Amino acid sequence: MNTHVYDDNDIERDIQERGLTAPRITQASLDGKIASEQYHQFPGTTVTVCCLLLANGYTVIGESASVSPENFDAEIGRKVARAHARDKIWPLEGYLLRERLHQKEQA
């Protein structure tokens, strides 16, 4: 049984192997939009929030929580919350790129 999850690195490798070179959002370009990050873990809970500040001043929020307090790990909570916040940047950047391409097509 293969338990490998198809992740961002797998996707990027497949795109490169297939020579798909049209304008697109890459992991590097997406990560380059992140100016800073802040975390908050609510006292007495397993809830962690990550706020990513993007270079243009916009913010995205991601969160995580453990069902069982015994399983809570602050570092893992920050990583999961950050991943959830980062995932929200993809559609924003995708829309922006599509709009730019549309404007070029209309010119």
N, C-alpha and C positions, 0 to 999 in steps of 0.2 A: 504494500500500500504506500503510495507516494503522498507524503504530508507536506511537501514544499508548497508554500504560498507564492503565487505569482505576484512579485512586488515591483516597486518602481525601477529597481535595477534590472530586473528581467525585461520589463517593458522597454526600457531604454536600449538594452542590448538587442532586442528583436527589431526595434525601429532602425538602429544603426545597421544591422545585418541586412535589412531589406532596402536600405538606401532611401528611406522616406525623408526627403529633404525639404518638403514644403514648410512654410512658416509654421512654427509650433511653439508651445511652451515646454521648456526643458526643466529638469530638476534644478540645474544650476541657475537658470534665469529666475525660477520661482524662489529659490533660496536667496538669491541676490536682492530680492524685494524686501526681505526681512531686515529691518534696521535694529530692532532690539526685542527682547522678550522679558516678561515678568511673570512670576508665579505667585499664587496664593493658595494655601491649604487652610481650609476653614477649621478653626479649633474645635476639637471634640468630634470631628467627622473624618471620613476618608476622602472627602471631596477636594480635588485639586483643580484649579483653573489656571490656564495659560493665556496670557494676552500677548499677541504678536503685534508689534508696531511696524507697519510697512513704511517704506521709504517716502511715500507720498503723504504720510500722516494718518492713513486709514488703519483701523485695528480689527483684528479677528480674534475670536475667543474659542478655546477648546477646553474640554473638561474631562475628568476621569473620576472614578469612585470605585472602591472595593465593596463588594457585598458583605464580606466578612472582615471585620476590623483586624482579625488575626493575620489576614493576608496582605494588609496594607503595607506598602513600602513607598516612602516619599519619593525616592528617585524614579521608581517605575511610574508612579503617579504623574510626575512631571513629564516624563517621556511620552506617556500615553496622551496626556492633555495637549502637549506640543504637537504631536502627530495629528490629533483631531483638529487643532487650529490650522496647521499647515494644509491639511486636506481642504479646508475652506477657501484657500487662496486659488487653487486650480480653476474653479469655475469663474472666479472674478477675472483672472488673467486671460482665460479662454475667451470670455466675452469681450474683453478689451482688445485682444488681438483680432477677433472676428470683426469687430467694429472698424478697426484700422484698415483691415483688408477690404471691407465693404466700401469705405471712403475712397480708397485707391481705385476700386473698380468703377466707382461713380464719376471719378475725375476724368 
